Amino acid sequence: MAAEAAQNASRGDIATLHESIARLQAVARDPGLFRDEAQRFMSLIAAASGNRVLAILVEALHRMPGESGSWWDENECRSAVRSYGRTVEAIEGGHSDEARSIMAKSLASAQRRTAPAAHPRWHRLPGRCPTRGEGEEAVREITAIQMALPADTELWLGGADARRAAADIQAFRGWVLDDLNTIEAELARIAAGAPRSA
């Protein structure tokens, strides 16, 4: 998502991301306000990616019950702000690989900070789908994300090459969602609290 934003963000998108970073710095002492602004920041990155489906999906995931982030202390919030700031700098510079790497590390760090009792049934980890030509790098990245997440986490891949990428991942335990009707049905299922059917 951040890599796509580095390729597609407008000057207005960059300015809005910088404003969000300033708000995140201002609310770092209040975990609830920080969570709300961090979710807004992720939605802004998704919108800056130019991928409307991804932006809608990220926004929908933020509206669902689950992960709150309210267990973060001020130091963890400030660390996240620094990481988000570096992500925005990479996006602004058009450095796709750097933006992707920083965001992936930040999300992995956030996942590790989550208290075991606070893990919801579904974890939201805004991610990315490989684009044509990325091949082995994308498979390695998705494999690393899958390994970092608890076994009961649903991992979704979407996009034109998602089915190919999933086939290349050893023991892929996720779903390929390659059409909007399927995505809509799955979001409704999660919002209703229903488990995934086999």
Buried (B, 14 or more C-beta within 10 A) or exposed (E): BBBBBBBBBEEEBBEBBBEBBEBBBEBBEBBEBBBBBBBBBBBBBBBBBBBEEBBBBBBBBBEBEBBEBEBBEEEBBBBBBEBBBBBBBBBBEEBBEBBBBBBBEBBBEBBEBBEEEEBEEBBBBBBBBBBEEBBEEBBEBBBEBBEBBEEEBBBBBBBEBBEBBBEBBEEBEBBBBBEEEBBBEBBEBBEEEEEEEE
